[in-house]
Amino acid sequence: MNSTGFVSSFPSPVERRMLHRSKLAIPSRYAERLLKGEISNIAETAKRHMRLIVDSELNRFPSKMAELKQKTLEHVGSFSGDDIGNIYSALLAYQDLYGNNYLMNVACLGYKKLDDYLHDLDEKYKDPTKINAFLEIFNDKYNDTVIMDELGLKYSRERLENEIIGQAQILDHFLKTAPRLSGVSLLKGAGGLDEPLSTQVHGSLLAQSLLYGQGLRFNGFLSTTSSYEVADNFCFSEIGDPLYAIDLTNNSDESEVLRRDTLHALNDVDFETENILFSFNAHNVAGVSVKSIKNAAESEESANALDDEDEILLAPGHSFTPEKVVRMENGFIVIGTLTYEEG
């Protein structure tokens, strides 16, 4: 679902229902009347879904939020003093500059050398000069001031294996052994333009995949939030107003008309898919409240560095099963269940 491989699709039970729905014969006159608003107010239904998402944000449930923070602190406390220091350092690295987030997700894919990852990404990176060009663009994007001489290129090329892998393993172990969280809503905003050297998704491809009933697997660390406002801010631009909501959990003619209408629109190169906002119904997810760890950090440096987001950070390997897709003016809101079955 993005050029990095950080998000991928997989077959889900919803696919069979979508295949059945695609064969339904729906009168064209009904479809025309529905889309013109002559049968039902599809925009108002979508707005109700939006209000429910906002009203369900974790921040509106203090007792649930307090429970998550307490579980996070208990989990941190189960490690030794040295281990806690390493966990803080790994969290700081994940949220730091210099593209650490990107490289730590590369490590989650199982790569030990940046060259191997780039070779699999594109055949052109078998040319060493292309790898050097990648590193120069990468360091410029992430404000790394390393001088790109022979020594600087060597350092940048080997940073994944020499620095990042160890930090990613520490963070992965900490998160996958975290207490499980269920029955709450977590949110994530993302750009849908699939920009290189980022964790953005391919908005059009992702929407199409979900509308066909496929699930998503988050192969890297999954940053979510307890705040709708924060999630919205992480979208590429203003996501706009809701147009209509597509229910993937039933076989209604209305939802099928809207699903087909969106699939048709996705074939238009000018169709806006630059924003994706996820609303996750958490079921057995593995993650922690970063803010509560920040508050417990001993050093002022750690507290300041981890104070930027109201973040719930989840382990690599979470799976998402779609239930509803809300078409927005400039993208999509996708609603479904997030689960974790590893660890």
C-alpha positions as CSV (number, residue, x, y, z in Angstrom):
1,M,0.0,0.0,0.0
2,N,3.1,2.2,-0.2
3,S,6.4,2.2,-2.0
4,T,8.3,1.5,1.2
5,G,6.5,-1.8,2.0
6,F,5.6,-0.6,5.4
7,V,1.9,-1.3,4.8
8,S,0.6,-4.3,2.8
9,S,-2.7,-5.9,2.0
10,F,-3.9,-9.4,2.8
11,P,-7.1,-11.5,2.1
12,S,-9.9,-10.9,4.6
13,P,-13.3,-12.5,5.2
14,V,-14.9,-9.3,3.8
15,E,-13.6,-10.0,0.3
16,R,-16.1,-12.8,-0.2
17,R,-18.9,-10.5,0.6
18,M,-17.6,-7.8,-1.8
19,L,-17.3,-10.4,-4.6
20,H,-21.0,-11.4,-4.0
21,R,-22.0,-7.7,-3.9
22,S,-20.2,-7.0,-7.2
23,K,-22.6,-9.4,-8.9
24,L,-25.8,-7.8,-7.7
25,A,-28.0,-6.3,-10.4
26,I,-28.9,-2.8,-9.3
27,P,-31.2,-0.7,-11.4
28,S,-29.4,2.3,-12.9
29,R,-32.4,4.5,-12.1
30,Y,-32.0,3.7,-8.4
31,A,-28.3,4.5,-8.4
32,E,-28.9,7.8,-10.1
33,R,-31.6,8.9,-7.7
34,L,-29.5,7.8,-4.7
35,L,-26.4,9.8,-5.8
36,K,-28.6,12.8,-6.5
37,G,-30.1,12.7,-3.0
38,E,-33.6,11.9,-4.1
39,I,-33.9,8.7,-2.1
40,S,-31.9,9.3,1.1
41,N,-29.5,12.0,2.4
42,I,-26.3,10.1,2.1
43,A,-24.2,13.1,3.2
44,E,-26.1,13.3,6.5
45,T,-25.5,9.6,7.2
46,A,-21.8,10.2,6.6
47,K,-21.8,13.1,9.0
48,R,-23.2,10.9,11.7
49,H,-20.3,8.5,11.2
50,M,-18.0,11.4,11.5
51,R,-19.6,12.6,14.8
52,L,-19.4,9.0,16.1
53,I,-15.7,8.9,15.4
54,V,-15.0,12.2,17.1
55,D,-17.2,11.2,20.1
56,S,-15.4,7.8,20.4
57,E,-11.9,9.2,20.7
58,L,-10.0,7.8,23.6
59,N,-9.5,11.3,25.2
60,R,-13.3,11.4,25.9
61,F,-13.0,8.4,28.2
62,P,-10.8,9.4,31.1
63,S,-11.1,6.1,32.9
64,K,-9.9,4.1,29.8
65,M,-7.1,6.6,29.3
66,A,-6.0,6.3,32.9
67,E,-6.1,2.5,32.6
68,L,-3.8,2.6,29.6
69,K,-1.4,5.0,31.3
70,Q,-1.3,2.8,34.4
71,K,-0.7,-0.4,32.3
72,T,2.1,1.4,30.5
73,L,3.8,2.4,33.7
74,E,3.5,-1.1,35.1
75,H,5.0,-2.5,31.9
76,V,7.9,-0.1,32.1
77,G,8.4,-1.0,35.7
78,S,8.7,-4.7,34.9
79,F,12.1,-4.0,33.3
80,S,15.5,-3.5,34.9
81,G,17.0,0.0,35.3
82,D,19.4,-0.6,32.5
83,D,16.7,-1.9,30.2
84,I,14.4,1.1,31.0
85,G,17.3,3.4,30.0
86,N,17.6,1.5,26.7
87,I,13.8,1.7,26.1
88,Y,13.8,5.5,26.6
89,S,16.7,5.8,24.2
90,A,14.9,3.7,21.6
91,L,11.8,5.8,22.0
92,L,13.8,9.0,21.6
93,A,15.5,7.6,18.6
94,Y,12.2,6.7,17.0
95,Q,10.9,10.3,17.5
96,D,14.1,12.0,16.6
97,L,15.3,13.7,13.4
98,Y,17.6,12.2,10.8
99,G,15.0,9.7,9.4
100,N,15.2,7.3,12.3
101,N,11.5,6.5,12.0
102,Y,12.0,5.5,8.4
103,L,15.1,3.4,9.1
104,M,13.5,1.7,12.2
105,N,10.6,0.6,10.0
106,V,13.1,-0.8,7.4
107,A,14.6,-2.8,10.3
108,C,11.1,-4.1,11.1
109,L,10.9,-5.6,7.6
110,G,13.9,-7.8,8.5
111,Y,16.6,-5.9,6.6
112,K,20.0,-5.7,8.2
113,K,21.7,-3.7,5.5
114,L,20.3,-0.6,3.7
115,D,21.8,-1.8,0.4
116,D,19.7,-5.0,0.5
117,Y,16.5,-3.0,1.2
118,L,17.2,-0.6,-1.6
119,H,18.0,-3.5,-4.0
120,D,14.6,-5.0,-3.3
121,L,13.0,-1.6,-3.6
122,D,14.3,-0.9,-7.1
123,E,16.7,-2.6,-9.5
124,K,18.5,0.8,-10.1
125,Y,20.0,0.6,-6.6
126,K,22.4,-2.2,-7.7
127,D,24.4,0.8,-9.0
128,P,26.4,2.1,-6.0
129,T,26.2,5.7,-7.4
130,K,22.4,5.5,-7.1
131,I,22.7,4.4,-3.5
132,N,24.9,7.5,-2.8
133,A,22.3,9.7,-4.5
134,F,19.6,8.2,-2.3
135,L,21.7,8.9,0.8
136,E,22.2,12.5,-0.2
137,I,18.5,13.1,-0.8
138,F,17.6,11.2,2.4
139,N,20.0,13.2,4.6
140,D,18.8,16.5,3.0
141,K,15.2,15.6,3.6
142,Y,15.8,14.6,7.3
143,N,18.1,17.5,8.0
144,D,21.1,15.3,8.7
145,T,24.2,17.6,8.5
146,V,26.6,14.7,7.7
147,I,29.1,15.9,5.1
148,M,28.6,13.7,2.1
149,D,32.3,12.8,1.5
150,E,33.5,9.2,1.4
151,L,33.5,8.9,5.2
152,G,30.0,10.5,5.5
153,L,28.6,8.3,2.8
154,K,30.0,5.2,4.6
155,Y,28.5,6.3,7.9
156,S,25.1,7.0,6.4
157,R,25.1,3.7,4.5
158,E,25.9,1.7,7.5
159,R,23.7,3.5,10.1
160,L,20.9,1.0,9.8
161,E,23.1,-2.0,10.8
162,N,25.4,-0.1,13.2
163,E,22.8,2.0,15.1
164,I,19.2,1.5,14.1
165,I,18.6,-2.2,14.2
166,G,19.5,-2.5,17.8
167,Q,17.2,0.3,18.8
168,A,14.4,-1.1,16.7
169,Q,14.8,-4.5,18.4
170,I,14.6,-3.0,21.8
171,L,11.5,-1.0,21.0
172,D,9.9,-4.0,19.2
173,H,10.4,-6.3,22.2
174,F,9.1,-3.6,24.6
175,L,5.9,-3.0,22.5
176,K,5.0,-6.6,21.6
177,T,5.2,-7.6,25.3
178,A,3.0,-4.7,26.4
179,P,-0.4,-5.4,28.0
180,R,-3.2,-5.8,25.5
181,L,-5.7,-3.1,24.9
182,S,-9.3,-3.7,23.7
183,G,-12.6,-1.8,23.4
184,V,-11.2,1.6,22.7
185,S,-10.9,3.8,19.6
186,L,-7.5,4.7,18.3
187,L,-6.9,7.2,15.4
188,K,-4.2,7.8,12.8
189,G,-3.9,10.4,10.1
190,A,-1.7,9.9,7.1
191,G,-0.8,11.5,3.8
192,G,-2.1,9.6,0.8
193,L,0.4,10.7,-1.8
194,D,3.0,8.0,-1.2
195,E,5.9,10.4,-1.2
196,P,9.3,8.7,-1.4
197,L,11.3,8.5,1.8
198,S,8.2,8.8,4.0
199,T,5.7,6.5,5.7
200,Q,2.8,7.9,3.5
201,V,0.5,5.4,1.9
202,H,-0.7,5.2,-1.7
203,G,-4.2,6.7,-1.0
204,S,-5.9,5.5,-4.2
205,L,-4.5,2.0,-4.1
206,L,-5.3,1.7,-0.4
207,A,-8.9,2.8,-0.8
208,Q,-9.4,0.5,-3.7
209,S,-8.0,-2.5,-1.7
210,L,-10.3,-1.7,1.2
211,L,-13.3,-1.4,-1.0
212,Y,-12.6,-4.8,-2.4
213,G,-12.6,-6.1,1.2
214,Q,-8.9,-6.7,1.7
215,G,-7.3,-6.2,5.1
216,L,-4.2,-4.1,5.9
217,R,-1.1,-5.2,7.7
218,F,1.1,-2.6,9.3
219,N,4.6,-4.1,9.0
220,G,6.4,-1.4,10.9
221,F,5.8,0.5,14.1
222,L,2.2,1.9,14.2
223,S,1.8,5.4,15.6
224,T,-1.7,6.2,16.7
225,T,-3.3,8.8,18.8
226,S,-6.1,9.3,21.3
227,S,-7.1,12.6,19.7
228,Y,-9.1,13.1,16.5
229,E,-7.6,16.6,16.2
230,V,-4.1,15.2,16.3
231,A,-4.9,12.6,13.7
232,D,-6.5,15.2,11.5
233,N,-3.3,17.3,11.7
234,F,-1.2,14.4,10.5
235,C,-3.2,14.3,7.2
236,F,-1.5,16.0,4.2
237,S,-4.1,18.7,4.0
238,E,-7.7,19.6,4.9
239,I,-9.7,16.4,4.4
240,G,-12.9,18.3,3.9
241,D,-16.5,17.4,4.5
242,P,-18.0,13.8,4.2
243,L,-19.8,12.9,1.0
244,Y,-21.1,9.5,1.9
245,A,-20.3,6.4,3.9
246,I,-19.9,2.9,2.4
247,D,-20.8,0.0,4.7
248,L,-18.8,-3.1,4.0
249,T,-20.6,-5.2,6.6
250,N,-23.9,-5.7,4.8
251,N,-25.3,-6.3,1.3
252,S,-27.5,-3.3,1.0
253,D,-28.1,-1.8,-2.5
254,E,-27.3,1.6,-1.1
255,S,-23.8,0.7,0.1
256,E,-23.1,-1.2,-3.1
257,V,-24.0,1.8,-5.3
258,L,-21.7,4.0,-3.3
259,R,-18.9,1.4,-3.4
260,R,-19.1,1.2,-7.2
261,D,-19.3,4.9,-7.5
262,T,-16.1,5.3,-5.5
263,L,-14.3,2.6,-7.4
264,H,-15.2,4.3,-10.6
265,A,-14.0,7.7,-9.3
266,L,-10.7,6.1,-8.3
267,N,-9.9,5.5,-12.0
268,D,-9.8,9.3,-12.5
269,V,-6.3,10.6,-12.2
270,D,-7.6,13.9,-10.7
271,F,-9.5,12.2,-7.9
272,E,-8.3,13.4,-4.5
273,T,-6.9,10.7,-2.3
274,E,-4.3,12.8,-0.5
275,N,-5.6,12.1,3.0
276,I,-6.3,8.9,4.8
277,L,-7.7,9.0,8.4
278,F,-7.9,5.6,10.2
279,S,-10.4,5.0,13.0
280,F,-9.3,1.7,14.7
281,N,-11.5,-0.3,17.0
282,A,-8.8,-1.8,19.1
283,H,-9.0,-5.5,19.8
284,N,-6.0,-7.1,21.7
285,V,-3.6,-4.5,20.4
286,A,-0.1,-4.3,21.8
287,G,1.1,-0.7,22.6
288,V,1.8,1.9,25.2
289,S,1.1,5.6,26.0
290,V,4.2,7.5,25.0
291,K,3.0,10.5,27.1
292,S,2.9,8.5,30.3
293,I,6.4,7.2,29.6
294,K,7.5,10.8,29.1
295,N,6.0,11.9,32.3
296,A,7.8,9.1,34.1
297,A,11.2,9.9,32.4
298,E,13.9,10.9,34.9
299,S,15.7,13.3,32.6
300,E,14.3,16.6,31.5
301,E,15.7,16.0,28.1
302,S,13.6,12.9,27.6
303,A,10.5,14.6,28.9
304,N,10.8,17.4,26.4
305,A,11.6,15.2,23.5
306,L,8.6,12.9,24.0
307,D,6.1,15.7,24.6
308,D,5.1,16.5,21.0
309,E,2.3,14.1,20.4
310,D,-0.5,12.4,22.3
311,E,0.7,9.1,20.9
312,I,-0.2,5.5,21.4
313,L,2.6,3.6,19.9
314,L,1.9,0.0,18.7
315,A,4.2,-2.9,17.9
316,P,4.9,-3.9,14.3
317,G,2.5,-6.5,12.8
318,H,-1.0,-5.2,13.6
319,S,-3.8,-6.2,11.2
320,F,-6.7,-4.1,10.1
321,T,-10.1,-5.4,8.8
322,P,-12.2,-2.8,7.1
323,E,-15.9,-2.2,8.1
324,K,-16.8,1.2,6.7
325,V,-15.2,3.7,4.3
326,V,-16.3,7.3,4.4
327,R,-15.6,9.2,1.2
328,M,-14.4,12.7,2.0
329,E,-13.9,15.7,-0.3
330,N,-10.1,15.2,-0.2
331,G,-9.6,11.6,0.8
332,F,-11.1,8.9,3.0
333,I,-11.8,8.0,6.6
334,V,-11.6,4.2,7.0
335,I,-13.2,2.4,10.0
336,G,-12.6,-1.1,11.2
337,T,-11.0,-3.5,13.7
338,L,-7.3,-3.5,14.5
339,T,-5.9,-6.7,16.0
340,Y,-2.6,-8.1,17.1
341,E,-1.9,-11.8,17.1
342,E,1.9,-12.0,17.4
343,G,4.2,-12.0,20.4
